[in-house]
Amino acid sequence: MLSWVVRLILIAANFVAGFFVAEDALNFEIIQGVISLFLVALLVFVLAFWPSSWTHFFNNLGKKA
């Protein structure tokens, strides 16, 4: 499960880094790593400051009143 998350983050980092640097450039892996670290930090930030009202909304989304 964790490998899926890491793979998705690296795919997203590859996509974003491809806009700024050519994939055959020498520093592409470094830039991809920096972008992936930024995405991990963003994911942790979103999970840390997730509003509890959103959790109640998503938990009750499929239930009938």
N, C-alpha and C positions, 0 to 999 in steps of 0.2 A: 504494500500500500504506500509506504513512504517512497519507494522507488518511482511510483507513478507520479507523485507530487514533484519529485526532483526532476523527472524527465519532462514534465509539463513546464516547469520553470526554465529548464535549459532550452526547450524548444522556443519558448517565448523570448528568452534572451538572445537566442540565435536569430530570430526574426527581427528583433529590434536592432541588434548589432549590425545586421546586414544592411540596414538603411544608412549607417554611418561609415562603415568600413567594408572594403571588399573582403570576401571570405578567404581569399588566398594571401591576404596581407599577413605580415609576420606578427603583428600585435592583435590579431582578431580574437584569439583565445583569451587574451588578457581583458580585452574590452567585453567579451562575452561573460567572463567571470565577474567583472565589476557590475555589469547589468544584472546578472543573476543574484548577486549579493544584495543589490538594491531591491530586486523583486522579493527576495526572502524577507528583507527588513520591512517592506511594505505589507507583506502578508502578516507578519507578526504584529505590526502596528494596527492593522485592521482587526485582527483577532483580539488584541488587547483592549481596544477601545470600542468593541462591538456594543451598541446600545441594547439594554435588556428589553426595551420595547420591541425591537426588531425580532428578538428571539421569541417573544410571546406571539407576535404576528405570524412568524413562519411555523411555529408549532401548531397553531390553530388554523392554518391555511386550508387544509383538506377536511376539517371536521365541520359537521353541520351544527347550527346553533340550537 
